[in-house]
Amino acid sequence: MEQYKRFISEILALTSNIALQNFGKVSGTTKPEDNNQVLTETDIEIGKTIVSAIRKQFPEHNIIDEESGVIDNGSQYTWVVDPIDGTSNFANGVLTYGIMVGLLDGATPIAGGISLPSFGQIYVATKGKGTFCNGRRVHVTNETKLLTLLVAYGIDGHQEEPQLTIDETSTLSKIILGIRNLRSSNSAFDACLVADGRYGAWLNQTSKIWDNVAQQIVIEEAGGVYTDFFGKSMDYTSPLTKVDNNFTLCAAAPALHAQLQRIIAGDN
């Protein structure tokens, strides 16, 4: 595990510098298949840098990269890369974006990291070893009352099926009534603040596999619970076949996760 932790830390430090050098100097283009998705030249540059490093260090491993796609080497290990999570933020000069790298052993996240270049922070976790931010161990909040906490919720509009957004905002309103205040960068920034105990929870109903693997182990190793929106275990089986699948998430400290699930189920 130590080699994975070291590799993730080093590649996130390298690519954070790339992001910082380009921040405020690039513009984004909307992906034709999804109006919510934005791409910049920096996404491509960072993705190529990470993929190249993985292929050099772990040539037998599979890779899923948001921008370059799938490299299938028939391995039980699969790296899952999101070059810039929160590209819309990055492209608009907003500080809340991140870079994510995760590693699956079969369907199980065993290592992962998130960098927040704007804040000089790198979060790294390996299975059974905890989560660390710049060498400092972090933990989800010990607070058990959802009403006292900030909660992050990421939401995308569904122009292709507006009723989905209408229904989702109805659920969101119930969550808002059960918390102190709502926050949303709709990026890895929110996941890191859960791992660090500053947010109580982070939820999203529209994401991809590369949005989840790294942040799942970062939050779980910080003591949190990470499931789909409705409380079921995340399913990364045959990960190379799941690049087009929609993933939902509900991540929180254990007591808060249970409270959120009751709200989502309509029990509150």
C-alpha atoms as one frame of an Amber mdcrd trajectory, in Angstrom:
protein
   0.000   0.000   0.000   2.852   2.385   0.745   3.911   2.434  -2.920   0.406
   3.449  -3.952   0.241   6.172  -1.319   3.588   7.565  -2.401   2.705   7.422
  -6.097  -0.659   9.134  -5.601   0.880  11.875  -3.470   3.598  12.554  -6.029
   1.348  12.592  -9.097  -1.198  14.834  -7.378   1.546  17.272  -6.392   2.836
  17.348  -9.976  -0.558  17.856 -11.569  -1.602  20.434  -8.980   1.219  22.591
 -10.295  -0.091  22.184 -13.840  -3.559  23.241 -12.714  -2.222  26.281 -10.857
  -0.130  27.387 -13.838  -3.177  27.273 -16.108  -5.830  28.520 -13.684  -7.487
  31.689 -14.937  -5.870  31.317 -18.367  -8.162  28.762 -20.031 -11.748  28.608
 -21.158 -14.048  25.613 -21.224 -16.132  24.062 -23.971 -19.382  22.221 -23.310
 -19.336  18.547 -24.190 -21.888  17.915 -26.959 -23.408  14.897 -25.213 -24.108
  16.696 -21.928 -24.678  20.398 -21.340 -23.572  19.980 -17.698 -20.102  18.741
 -18.671 -17.262  21.123 -19.494 -13.795  20.358 -20.892 -10.603  22.416 -20.932
  -7.150  21.849 -22.399  -5.899  21.464 -18.827  -8.169  18.445 -18.256  -6.499
  16.777 -21.223  -2.966  17.768 -20.149  -3.438  16.538 -16.580  -5.137  13.333
 -17.732  -2.278  12.523 -20.102   0.268  13.229 -17.357  -1.438  10.905 -14.869
  -2.074   8.130 -17.397   1.538   8.275 -18.587   2.796   8.015 -14.996   0.541
   5.039 -14.252   1.609   3.217 -17.416   5.247   3.739 -16.487   4.915   2.770
 -12.809   2.198   0.099 -13.067   2.208  -1.035 -16.713   0.080  -4.110 -16.056
  -2.826  -2.219 -14.466  -6.058  -1.099 -16.144  -6.912   2.606 -16.360 -10.138
   4.562 -16.616  -9.578   8.244 -17.388 -12.537  10.588 -17.817 -11.130  12.180
 -20.952  -9.042   9.464 -22.648 -11.249   6.477 -21.841 -10.359   2.895 -20.943
  -7.077   0.991 -21.060  -7.813  -2.704 -20.539  -4.783  -4.801 -19.575  -6.830
  -7.646 -18.100  -5.700  -6.743 -14.587  -7.593  -7.017 -11.311  -6.314  -3.512
 -10.539  -7.922  -0.473 -12.150  -6.864   3.142 -11.752  -9.747   5.617 -11.997
  -8.772   9.180 -12.883 -10.655  12.481 -12.890  -8.146  15.058 -14.185 -10.218
  18.016 -12.979 -13.308  17.482 -10.882 -15.318  20.686 -11.012 -14.151  21.720
 -14.472 -16.945  24.292 -14.736 -15.528  25.925 -11.601 -11.961  25.742 -12.918
 -12.888  27.166 -16.321 -14.690  30.101 -14.697 -11.854  30.975 -12.329 -13.596
  29.517  -9.274 -11.211  28.061  -6.682 -13.253  24.988  -5.724 -12.031  22.215
  -8.029  -9.885  19.146  -7.487  -7.877  16.350  -9.077  -8.751  12.747  -8.179
  -6.920   9.445  -8.562  -8.282   6.176  -7.168  -7.305   2.508  -7.343  -9.656
  -0.468  -7.380  -8.708  -4.030  -6.495 -11.509  -5.791  -8.310 -14.532  -3.762
  -7.191 -12.977  -2.453  -3.958 -11.309   0.964  -3.589  -7.943   0.348  -1.901
  -6.138   3.655  -2.432  -7.001   7.144  -3.531  -6.219  10.787  -3.326  -7.694
  14.200  -3.971  -5.766  17.417  -4.441  -7.241  20.880  -3.973  -4.626  22.956
  -5.819  -6.105  26.334  -4.869  -5.675  25.505  -1.186  -2.382  23.623  -1.340
  -3.962  20.476   0.082  -3.533  16.833  -0.880  -5.699  14.168   0.757  -4.456
  10.582   0.482  -5.955   7.348   1.822  -5.085   3.663   1.684  -7.297   0.856
   2.887  -7.010   0.287   6.619  -4.454   3.066   7.084  -6.585   6.201   7.449
  -6.828   9.454   5.525  -4.200  12.180   5.663  -4.133  15.780   4.445  -0.581
  17.035   3.937   0.560  14.450   6.481  -2.111  15.307   9.069  -4.633  12.589
   9.857  -8.213  13.727   9.288 -11.568  12.407  10.495 -15.217  13.041   9.771
 -17.156  15.078  12.306 -18.100  13.556  15.648 -21.254  15.689  15.758 -24.387
  13.530  15.672 -27.121  16.135  15.084 -27.738  16.845  11.414 -29.520  20.103
  12.246 -26.283  21.610  13.549 -24.208  20.976  10.422 -23.406  22.198   6.932
 -24.200  19.673   4.209 -23.080  19.758   0.568 -25.348  18.693  -2.296 -24.371
  18.727  -5.950 -27.159  18.999  -8.511 -27.209  19.195 -12.304 -30.149  20.305
 -14.400 -31.766  17.738 -16.712 -32.945  19.735 -19.706 -33.645  16.465 -21.505
 -36.108  15.426 -18.790 -37.058  18.388 -16.569 -39.219  16.305 -14.246 -36.058
  14.616 -12.926 -34.791  17.967 -11.673 -38.196  18.911 -10.277 -38.378  15.627
  -8.342 -34.793  15.973  -7.112 -35.340  19.469  -5.784 -38.332  18.188  -3.856
 -36.070  15.689  -2.088 -33.427  18.379  -1.641 -35.925  20.661   0.091 -36.562
  17.967   2.708 -32.811  17.601   3.290 -32.395  21.377   3.642 -35.101  21.440
   6.318 -33.135  18.835   8.277 -29.746  20.581   8.293 -28.255  23.903   9.373
 -27.277  25.189   5.928 -26.695  23.900   2.405 -23.403  24.316   0.533 -22.399
  23.263  -2.977 -19.258  23.464  -5.042 -20.419  20.275  -6.797 -16.819  19.071
  -6.801 -14.194  17.105  -4.890 -13.870  20.134  -2.607 -17.112  19.056  -0.913
 -15.842  15.507  -0.398 -12.663  16.776   1.247 -14.586  18.952   3.677 -16.587
  15.903   4.758 -13.384  13.901   5.300 -11.957  16.802   7.299 -15.036  17.106
   9.519 -16.084  20.559   8.348 -19.149  19.391   6.410 -21.449  16.727   7.808
 -22.304  15.119   4.475 -22.011  15.262   0.692 -24.698  14.005  -1.701 -25.109
  13.851  -5.466 -27.454  12.023  -7.839 -25.592  12.641 -11.109 -21.999  11.434
 -11.303 -19.683   8.934 -12.965 -17.309   6.256 -11.700 -14.333   8.665 -11.815
 -16.223  11.039  -9.525 -16.477   8.388  -6.830 -13.621   5.917  -6.410 -11.011
   8.296  -4.960 -13.400  10.233  -2.787 -15.004   7.055  -1.468 -11.828   5.727
   0.102 -10.803   9.214   1.278 -14.102   9.561   3.161 -14.318   5.959   4.368
 -10.784   5.948   5.733 -11.648   9.186   7.540 -14.398   7.263   9.344 -17.317
   8.080   7.058 -19.967   5.989   5.345 -20.127   6.122   1.544 -23.078   4.597
  -0.315 -25.316   5.406  -3.226 -27.991   8.043  -2.641 -30.412   5.475  -1.279
 -28.021   3.727   1.098 -26.936   0.786  -1.063 -23.291  -0.208  -1.478 -21.441
   1.320  -4.408 -21.137  -1.175  -7.263 -17.833  -1.087  -9.111 -17.929  -4.682
 -10.368 -16.424  -4.948 -13.858 -15.446  -1.274 -13.649 -14.273  -1.013 -17.258
 -17.860  -1.619 -18.385 -19.300   1.126 -16.178 -17.870   4.292 -17.719 -21.284
   5.317 -19.074 -23.241   4.434 -15.924 -24.754   7.078 -13.686 -23.680   6.874
 -10.048 -25.371   8.485  -7.071 -23.802   9.050  -3.672 -24.505   9.767  -0.040
 -21.374  10.267   2.073 -21.402  11.264   5.727 -20.336  10.514   9.257 -22.152
   7.320  10.343 -24.864   8.857  12.547 -25.540  11.574   9.995 -25.709   9.095
   7.131 -28.446   7.197   8.978 -30.403  10.416   9.518 -30.102  11.383   5.857
 -31.313   7.978   4.750 -34.419   8.384   6.883 -35.100  11.761   5.244 -34.523
  10.367   1.742 -36.819   7.414   2.465 -39.499   9.805   3.690 -39.412   8.532
   7.263 -38.889  12.042   8.707
